[in-house]
Amino acid sequence: MKVDIVTIFPRMVEAGLAEGVVGRARTGGLLDIAVHNLRDFTTDRHHVVDDVPFGGGPGMVMKPEPFFAALGAIRERRGTPDAVVLMSPAGARFTQAHARRLVGLKHLVVLCGRYEGIDERVREALVTEEISIGDYVLSGGEVPALVVVETVARLVPGVVGDDQSVAADSFTRGLLDYPHYTRPAEFEGRRVPDVLLSGHHEEIRKWRRDAALERTVARRPDLLADAALDAGEREWLSKRSKS
Ligand code: 9D3
């Protein structure tokens, strides 16, 4: 998969893409990610990317021309992208479902905004969708772009070493994860549940399923409506809500 990220803080984005699963996928050739400095697409001496808002008001607005030039260069060097995503607090809230759709694309462009906003003509002419990562105020789209790219990258076959863990991932089933333990079997007086030491794989599977359901009911009951539950699990839930 090919990804181009446009930002005024390319070192910040590169740093976030250099480590871990995504870093390895890049060096291993599974992901072709290019980070572009928006200032490289300015034509003035001082590489200015912002200007005062028409109509007045506080803050600065990102100028349209550098974004249009950046997209032009990306099209020439890398081909026409399948989607141009603007990271924006006014976007749709990012979910695993967005990631599953985006990983189906061959070429994704991600634009990071800064300042109070971005000239509306960038949206109109270049952007195909706008994504937010949640309802809190950040200073720009760089961290959100890293969130989106990492989430999508994990779904590219081979990027996560163990695709069993991708398949088992909590949001894949729509439930929270069950509790995990490793050695020692007793630590500061706290014992690992006996069933996990028993070697009874069927019992362990049931314990984990119940624990995941319990935890989801307790912490994120909103997830249950869309969770992939089998008949037995639905029954477990309805029994539990009666007690
Ligand atoms: C506080 C300023 N806001 C109203 C006057 C507008 C605003 C503009 C730009 C708020 C934040 C930002 C910078 N944030 C992003 O570009 C951003 C973001 C975010 O802040 N939260 C969650 N997801 C995203 S994606 C991009």
Boltz pocket constraint, residues with backbone or C-beta under 6 A from the ligand:
constraints:
  - pocket:
      binder: B
      contacts: [[A, 87], [A, 88], [A, 89], [A, 113], [A, 114], [A, 115], [A, 116], [A, 117], [A, 131], [A, 132], [A, 133], [A, 134], [A, 135], [A, 136], [A, 137], [A, 138], [A, 139], [A, 140], [A, 141], [A, 144]]
      max_distance: 6.0
